[in-house]
Amino acid sequence: MAYVLQNQIAEADRRLAAEGRRGEEFVRTSILQPLADVVRVEVD
């Protein structure tokens, strides 16, 4: 899990640098939401 998260953070950094303000949507949809879904599944 930690390896996947590190990869997602690295990808987010690259996209944020390339996209500027639009990168915020990427962070929400590609990282935060899937991570929240995983946490919800593990808790449920």
Buried (B, 14 or more C-beta within 10 A) or exposed (E): EEEEEEEBEEEBEEBBEEEEEEBEEBBEEBBEEEBEEEEEEEEE
